[in-house]
Amino acid sequence: MRARVSVAMATCEGAPFLEAQLRSIAGQTRPPQELVVFDDASGDDTFARVEAFAASAPFEVRAERNPSRLGITGNFERAISACRGDVIFLADQDDVWHAEKIARLADVLETQPATGAVFSDGAVVDAAGVPLGGSLWQALGFDEREQRDVREGRAVDVFLRHVVAAGTTLAFRAALRDRALPFPPLRSCHDAFVAFVAAVSSRVAIVPEPLVDYRYHGGNQIGIRRLGFFAQLAKAREQLESDAFAYAADFFQTARARLPDAPPDVLARIDARILHARRRAAMSPRLWERLGDVRDELRSGRYRRFSYGWKSVAQDLLLR
């Protein structure tokens, strides 16, 4: 049966790039049944541009404007909640979708009943839309081994290390919405939370071709690029300063509470991930006091399973 497709878009101060994204959605070979837009109290003419597009769009457009700012996660929660379709696509305001995106991803969900979510690769472009010579999957470190793991039904294990399903490339069944919403009160977690809930609740599929141009520019709320050594070092320091490990513990703890009927072995792996994150979050700034924690996490294999192996060991030993 052909699914009804909803696109949930969250906008905020998006005027410079919004129209290109709206045109790309209108130009799909398989248009959606509806586009649901929630604007997060933009101070520019973003909402006026959405309304102008709605007047001539080849599908229904429903748009609302938040009276006060909710942030990206809260804004996407409102948009997703309002969708009426069987399949929901997430749309950022500043990307450009390739013409076959909806057709390719919706077909996967229609032909694979056990699959709850699907995501594709994307091309990384600059503010002017010029390719930067890489893909989202490369930038996220989603390599061939992890791609094989997802194809073979082990998306949970990949996502316990890092959730690589970028929202702009993701489509999921609306039936998963009740498990994913409301989103936890964490920064910018909407796409990762949906993807992880989908991985625990169903199979996740991948389409290894770029179906979106991800626009990398100075205004991105979540930027992405391949990092050299010194940039990786700076990123590692930033993780420590931003309490990234406490964030991870809260993320997976919230997800676990939503998924009490998950298989016991999956719950055990989530528990191990939470333990790993909490131990890393609580490590002492004094080297000699954290050596035992580093040793235990290394011996248990949790650095390898849930972090980045020896890089994460070095981070905990040398950068705190």
Buried (B, 14 or more C-beta within 10 A) or exposed (E): EEBBBBBBBBBBBBBBBBBBBBEBBBEBEBBBBBBBBBBBBBEEBBBEBBBEBBEEBEBEBBBBBBEEEBBBBBBBBBBBEBBEBBBBBBBBBBBBBBEBBBBBBBBBBBEEEEBBBBBBBBBBBEBEEEEBEBBBBBBBEBEEEBBEBBBEEBBBBBBBBBBBBBBBBBBBBBEBBEBBBEBBEBEEBBBBBBBBBBBBBBBBBBBEBBBBBBBBEEEEEEEBEBBEEEEBBEEBEEBBEEEBBBBBBBBBBBBBEBBEEBEEEBBEBBEBBBBBBBBBBEBEEEEEEBBEBBEEBBEBEBBBBBBBEEEBBBBBEEEB
